[in-house]
């Protein structure tokens, strides 16, 4: 039975919700950005009351189409400031969204229980040493620094297998790992550092993955993050992320029907309702 932080995920457990808290002003979805003490506290209280099981804190935007790189010092300070406020506000397990080992180390030293690495432990070679020392729960995303080819499902499974091997070498229990097929992070081109280059159409890739989540799971829980992302905007022809709520909710419900165990979202209350109905109808 997989346990992330102190919460069981996957199997016969309810579909869990991870609420997103961004402390990076450059993030693509402006409503998710909270930087002051009162704003962070209010956001966390609201997400907890609406049914969030986890809080995922980010200190640097990693949207592939944005040039948003900041120093590790800035990323770490943003995250630690937020973590302290969250810990004084709520007992929800905290996940930190980073692929930099120094940022992860600072977070883990300050009581964070989960590392959400969108590079699947591949970007920073020192990350494996940090997770080996602290033994956190992990969210591993499909990622490669090289251009990949092949079918969307086969390549995604291969990239996740590579990350699982790194985690195994770091002695992380398989019962502390969730997999993320990285919706939105496979592109032909991009301005950021943290995406996987592909030769095929990225929308078709993401749609194929969403339709085939059960074949990607490999006996691990699957996390999906589609909330307000470009794939929703592309399908709806809506450029502004704030116009993508209903599309996001529909996609999240379908992800649950297709096997998702954990939904990472900006819209906790709406997502909670959607996945409750989807879970009931999938039985």
N, C-alpha and C positions, 0 to 999 in steps of 0.2 A: 504494500500500500504506500503510495507516494505521499510524502508530507513536505509541504513547502512552508518554511517558518514553522508554525505550530498548527497548521491547518491541512487536513487531508484533502487531496485533489485527485480527480480521476476515478475510474471504476464506477461504483454505485453511489459515490458522493454527489451532492448537487453540483451543478455547473457554478464555478466560482467567478467572482468579479474583482478585477484589479482596477482601481481608480487611478487616473493619471494626474500627477501634480508636476507641472513644469515650472522651474525657477529660471528658465532661460528666456529672456525677452525676444530672442530671435526665433522661437518656436513657431511652427506654421499655424497652429490653432490658438489664436490669441486668448480665447476664453479659458484656456487651461493654464495660463501663466499667472502665478501667484508669487509675489516677492516680499511683501511686508509681513510682519508678524501677525497682524490681525487678519490679513487676507488668507494666509496659509491656514491659520487656526480655523477660520470660518469654513474654508473649503474642505478641510479634513472632517470637521464636525458634520457638515452636510453630506459628504460622501459616506461616512459611517452610518448616519441615520437613514440614508437611502439604500443601504444594503451592501456596501463594499466589504470585501473580505481581506483585501490587501491595498496598500498604497504604493504606487510606483513613482519614485522621485527622479526627475531628470534635471541635469545642470547644463546640458548643451544639446541643442537641436541636432539631429542626425538625418534630417530629411535629405534624400539624395540630390534633390534639385535646388537646394539652398547652399550657399557658401557661409557656413555658420561656425567654423572652428574657433574655439577659445582655448586659452591655456589650461593646463591641468590644474593649476593653482586656482583659477577662477571657477572652473567646473566644480572642484572639490569644495571650495568655500560656499558656493551656492547650495550645494547638496547638504553639507553639514549644518548650515544655518537652518535649513528646512527640517532636517532630521530631528534636531533638538526641539523644535517647535512641535513637530508631530508627536514625539515621545512624551511631551508634556500635555498633549491634548487627547491622545488616543492610545489604546493598546493594540491597534491593528498592526500586523506584521508589515515591515517596511522593505520594499525592494528598491535597489538603486540601479538605475539604467545607465551603465557605463561600460566601456570596453578598455578603459585605461587602468592599469594595475595600481598606480599610486592613489587614484580616486577610490578604487574599490577598497584598498587597504585602509584608508582613512575612515571610510564608511563602516567597515567591519570592526574597526577598533572602537567605534562609537555605537555599537549595539545593533547595527543593521544585520538582518538575517538572510537576505536574499540578494544575489547579484544577477541582474538581467543584462547579459552581454550580447549585443546585437551582432558581434563578430563571432560568436560561438567559441570564445577563448583564443581566437586566431590572430587578432590584430596586435595585441601586446604580448610578446613572448614571456614577459614576467608574470602575466596574469595567472598562469598555472601554478606558480610558486605561492602566490598570495592565497589562492583558493585551497591549495594543499595545506597551508598553515592554519587557515581559519575554518575550513570545512563548511562553508555556507550552503544553503540551497541554491540551485542554479536554474536559470532560464537560458537555454542555449538556442540561438538563432542560426538558421542556415546562412552561410557566408563563405565567400572565397575572394581572395585578393586578385585572382587571375580571371580571365574571361572563361566562362564555362559554356559548354554546349550539351546537346542531348535533350531528352524529354524533360519537361518540368518536374515530373514526379520522380524520375530516376535520379536526376541531378540533386534535387532537394534532399532525398533520402541519403545520398552519398555524402553530402556536405554535413548533414546532421550526424551521420555515423562517424565522420572525422572528428567532430566536436566531442562526441561521446567517448572516443578513444583518449582524447586529451584529459577529459574529466576522470576517466578510469585510472590513467597514469598518476593523477593527482589524488587518488584514493577517495574520490567523492562517491558516496553510496548511490547506487542507481535509484534508490527510493527518495532521493532529494533532487531529482532532475525533471524538469518540464521542457518540452521541445516547442520551438516556434518556427514555422516555415517562412517567416520574414516577408509578409505581404507588404509590397511597396518598396522593397529594397533590392529588387532585381531590375536593372535598367541598362539600356544601351549606352547612355551617357549620363553624366551628373556632375554637379559642382562640389559635392561633399566627398569625404573619404570612405564612408562606411556603407558602401553598397556593392553588390555583385554585378559585374558586367555580363550581359548576355547578348546574343546576336538576334534573338527572336523578339517578338512583341511582348512587352512586359505585362500588358493587361491580360492577354491570353494566358500568360504564365500564371498570373495570380488567380485567374478564374479557374484554371485547371487544378491548381493546388486546393482551392476552397472546395471544389467539387469532389476531391479525392482525399480528404483529411484522414479517413480511416486507414487508407493504404500507406500513409506516412507515419502513423503513430508509433510503430515498432514497440508496442507495449508500454509506451510512456504517455503520460497526459500531454495533450496539445493545448498550447496557448495561441489565441488568435487576436491580432490587433488590426482592425480595419477602420476604427472609429474616425470618421471625417477625413479619411485619407484620399489620395489622388484617384485611386481606383473607383471610389464612390463618385467623385466629381466627374471622372471620365465617363462613367456609365450614364450618369444623369445629365451630363453636359452642364455642370454647375461649378464655376470657377472658384467661388468663394466658399471656403471650408465651413462657414457658419450656416450654409444652405444645405448641408449634407446630413442632417440629423436623421430624417426618416429613412434615407437610403442606408445609413449606417446601421440602424436598428434592424432593418430587413436583412441585411447581410449577416449581422451577428446571429440572428435567429436561425438563418440557414446554416451557418457554421455549426451551431449547436446540433441541428438535425444531422449534419454530416460528421459529427464526432468530436467537436471542440469541447474541452473540459474546463477551460479558463478563458474569460473574455477580458481583454485589457481595453478600457474605454474612457472617454471624456464624459460620457453621459450615463452616470450610474443609475439613476432612477428609471430612465426609459429602458436602459439595457436590462435591468432587473426584471421589469415587467415582460419584456420580449423573450428573454431566455426562460422565464418561468413557464410561459405558454408553450414555447418551443419544446421544452423538456417534457411537459405533460403530453404533448402531441406526438412525441417521438417514441413513446412507450407502447 
